[in-house]
Each structure stands twice: as structure tokens, then as C-alpha cells.
Amino acid sequence: MSKKGLGRGFDSLVPEGTNIDGVTIPKNEKIHKLAIDIVQPKSNQPRQLFDEQQLQQLALSIEAQGILQPIIVAEIEHNLYSIIAGERRWRAAQLAGLRHVPAIIKDVDPLQHLELSLLENVQRADLNAIETAKTIQRLHVEYQQSYEDIALRLGKGYTTVVNAVRLLQLPEPMQQALMKGDISEGHGRALLSLAKHPHAQMVLFKAIQTKKLSVRQTEALAANAKLDAERTKTKDDAKKSVTSTQLSKQLTKHLGLAVRVPKSNSKGKITISYTSQKEFDRIIRHLQK
């Protein structure tokens, strides 16, 4: 698939004269009056969570003043439209009991649709860290967009984009906490440093919530927990090495043959070396006892 991108960003969808914060009617742009039930959110759109209290407040405002800025949609089939920008206004309009919404209809392909939805939400800071990460990853995997291209379109650094996606490596409970705002993106990055130590990671995650730890406190505790976990692993590896060596010697003495027992956690293999049929027969006799 070719790397077909916007290049122009979300502003290219909004005609000159429009206030992106939502108060000015666009100039020289046809605004359609669409029945609210033929407009639908985009499936798998970047933003998944909406604050119910804020929606209620917006609904009251819409009841009093109407929708001050049209939503932006794409026609996906005859008389059916998918929202590119303005889903929050559309939801609030439903709560307010409106039967129609003002809309600007744009002709975009699926990749542009997803990019524009992401750009709109990022520019308005509407997405949580996990929603942003999932959308970036979808652009990268499903649409084969490089992280460099995505970073350029979002106006962010390459490292920022890659680090955002790394949050998807967190266990599901931690991702859910990020989506709900129970922990911050900074907390999430600190927890990522313990990815190889899941028990320590979960202990710290619970401490963040119960003790209301700051990001700086979490980073310090994560560094200490990582160091402790690595020290413990080193000691455990040393013990396993001694145990396997001792067992190898005992079996070698008992069988009169070279025996090797590699160190392992709970499974592995025992290697018995023989150099003749006579030694092989001796092994069989020992196993049959």
C-alpha cells in the first residue's frame, strides 16, 4: 500500500474564517442540514471516552443557542454519513433532542478519515494517552504509515510518537487506568521500566493509586524496584547454578558416566553421555530399576 497521506493537516478541512474552538460559521462553504439519525460515529474512531457531565453541559448550551459550528462528515453510502470531526457535538445534540445537525460534507478516503479524526482530537487535546497510542499504531500497522510520517503530521517529535505507542505494552489494567485518568502518562512510562518484572510492576501500580504517588515519586520507586528485582534474579541464578552443578556431580558419580544438568526454573533436560554399547546398556539398567 502506498503511503498516501494528508500533508495539509486538519486545518485543510476547515475553511478560512472558521474558529477551531467552535464559534464561527465557515465562509464560502456549503452547510448541509442532516437528519441526526443518518449520521454516525466512525467505527474505531480515536476517541472512545466522553465525559458525561461535559456532554450534559454542552447539550444545555445547544438547547439554548443551537450548534454554533457544523460537524464535518464523509458520506459512506447513500444517505449515510460518518463523522470526521464533531462527534461530541453530535452526541450532545442527541441529548438536547435535536432532529437535525449542521454539517460540512467532505470527500475523503479511509486513511484520510482516520488521520483527520486523530488530528482533530490531538489538536484539541481530547484523547487520552491510550486512545492516541492505539490510533498511531493503527495508522502504522493497518495503513503502513511510518512513525516519522505520523510524527510530522501531528507536529510532534519522532521519539514522542514512539514512546506514546510503547504504552500499549502495559498490562490491560494499567491501560484502563490511563484511559480513565486514574494514572497519568508519566506514571505509565515509569511502569514500563518494570516490564521485565511484572510482580514489581503491579505492586507499584497499586501503590500509585492507593498512595496517590506523583510521577517523580513513581520514577524513583520504579528505579529502586528494578534494581532490587535484578539483584534478586542474580542471586537466584547463582543458586540455580550451584544446585545444577552439585546435581551433575552426584549423578555422574552414581552412574559412572558424564551427566550434565543445565540450570532452569522448573523444567529442562538431563544429558547423559556414553561412549560405548556397554555404557548405554548400563544406563538402561539404571532406568529400569
N, C-alpha and C positions, 0 to 999 in steps of 0.2 A: 504493500500500500504506500503510495506517495505521501510525503509529509505535507499535506495540504493544510495551511494554517491561515489565520486571520491577518496577522501582522498589524492590523489597524486598532485592535482592541475594542472594548465595549463602547467607547465614545463614538465609534463609527456608526453604531446603531441608533444613537440618539441625535436627532437633528440639531443644527445650530439654533440656539435660543432656549434649549431645554436645561433646566436646573436639575442636576442628577439627584439632588436631595428631594425632589418631588414637589415643586410648586408651580412651575411654568408650563403652559401648554406649548408643545413643539411648533416651530414655524415651518410653513411650507411642507407639511406632512399630513397625509390623509389619515384621519382618525375614524376608525370604524366603531359602530355600536354593536357589540356582540352579545348574544344571549349568554348568560353566565354558565348555563349547563352544556354549552358546546365548547367550552374552554376547560382544559385540564392541565394539571401539573405534568412536567416531563417525568417519565419513569426514570428512576435512578438519578434524579437531579442532585446536584451537590448538597443543597441544604435539606436536612432531614428533620431537624428540630425547630419548632416555632414556640415562642413564649406565649402561652395562652392569655396571660394578663395583658401583654402588649397588644395582642390581636384584638382583645375586647376594647381596649382604649382606642385603637385605630378604627374599629367598627363604629364606635360612638362618634368619632370625628367624621367618618364617611357619611353617617346618617345626617349630620349637621351640615356638612359642606360638599358632600359628593367626593368623587375620586379626582384629585387635582392633577394627577399625572397619569397618562394612559399606560397600561401594561404593554409589553412587547411580546408578540406571539408569532409562531410559524404555523402555516396550515399543513397538517399531516395527512389529511384526506378531506374529501369534500365536506364542508360544513363542520369540520372538527379541527380545533386548534390546540397547540401545545405551548405552554408558557416558557418564554426565554427569560424574561425579567418581569418581576412584579407579582410573584406568587403570594407574597404576604398581603398585598393589597387585594388580590383576588379572594383570598381566604376571608379577609375582614369584610369584603363586600358581601360575601355569602352570609356572614354573621349579621350584617346590617340589613339583610333581606332584599338586597338589590337583585333585579332580574336581568340587568344588562351591565356591561362594563365597557369603558372606552379602551380601544386597543389599536396599536400600530402593527400591521402585518408585515413580516419580513420573510424574504425567500432565502433560507439558509440550509446547508446540508447538515447531517447529524453531527459531524465533528465540530463545525462552527457553532451549532446549537449548544453542545456541551461546553465548549470553550467560553462562549458568551455568558452562559449561566454561571460558570466558575468566576469569570472576570467580574461580573456584576456583584456577586456575593463577596468576593475578596475585596473589591474596591469599597464596598460598604461595611466591611468587617462583620459580615453576617454569619460567616461559617465558623464552626469550632474547629479545633486542630485536626480531629479525626475526619471530619467531612472534607476538609481541604486535602488531607493526605490521600483519602480514597479517590477523590476526583483526579488529582495529579497522577496517581498510579493508573487510573483507568485511561487517561489520555496517553500515558506512556505504553501501557500493555495493549489495550484494545485498538488504539489509533496510531501506535508506533511513533509517538512524538518523543523526541529526546528530552531529557531533563534540561538541557541547555536551552532548547526552544521554548519549553514551558516557562522556564525562569524569565526569559526575555519577554514573553507575552504578559507575564504577571508583574513585570517590573521589579523582580526580586533576584537576589544572587543565587547562583547555582547551588552553593552549599546550603542555603536556606531551604531550597526546594527539596534537596536530597534528604536533609535532616527531618523535614516535615514527613516524608514518606516513611522514614525509619520508625516513626511512632506506631506504624501498623505491625511492628514486631512485638509490641507489648501484648500480654495476655488479654483476653476479652474483657475481664472485669475492669482492668485498668483503662482500656479504650472506652468502655462505657462511662467510667468516672470522668474521663476527659470530655466526652460529649455532653455530659450533664453539668460540667463546670465544677465538679467536686474537687478536682485537682487541675493544676494549670499545665500548660505545655512545658514549662520549665521543670515541673515535677516529673512529667513524663520522660524528659530527656535524662534526668538523673536516674530514674528507674531503669532506663535502657542500659545503663552502665553495668547493671547486675543481671543482664540477660543470661549469662552462663551460670548464674547462681539463683535459680528460681525460688528456693526457700527464703533466702535473704531478701530477694526482691519483693516477695509477698509480705514478709514481716515489715519491711519499710513502707510498702504501700498502705498497709493498715495503720501504721504509725502516723503517716501523713494525715490521714482522715481523723483519727482519734485525738491526736495531739496538735492538730492544726499547724503543722510544720511549715515554715517558709521554704522557698526554693533553696536559699543558701544553706539552711539547716539540713535540708534533704540531700543536697550535694555533698556536704561534709559527712553525713551518716552513710551515704552510698559509698563514698571513698573508703571509709573505715570498714564497712561491711564487706566490700570487695577484697580488701587486704586480709581481713580475718578469714574469709572463705578460701582464699588462695593459700594461706598458711596452713589451714586445716587440711586442705587437699594434699599439700606437700607432705604433711605428717602421715596422712592415710596412705599415700603412695609408698612412703618409706616402710611403713608397717607391712603393707602387702608384699613388698619386695623381699623383706626379711622372711616372712611366712612362706612365700613360694620357694625361696632358696632352701629353707630348712626342710620343707616337704620333699623337694627334689632329692636332697641328700639322703633322707630316710628311705625313700622308695628305691633309690639307686643301691643302697646298702642291702635292702631286703631282697631285691630281685637279682642283684649282682649284674645289673645292666644299667646303661646310662638312661636316666629319666629326667625329663625337663617339664616343669610345671610353671608356665608363664603367670605373672600376676594378673588378676582380674577382679571385678567387683563381685559377681555372683555366678558367672559362667565362663567357660573356656574349654581348653583341651589339655590332655596329658600326652606327652610324646615319649615313647619308649623306643630306644634304638637297639637293633640287633644286627649281628654280622654273619650269622650262620643259621642253618636249619635247626641245629641243636638249640641255639639260644631262642629261636622262635617257638620251638616246642616247649621250652621251659616257661615262656610267657603264657602259653595256652594252659599249661598245667596249673599255674598260679591262678589264672582267671576261673578255672573250673572247680577250684577248691571251695 
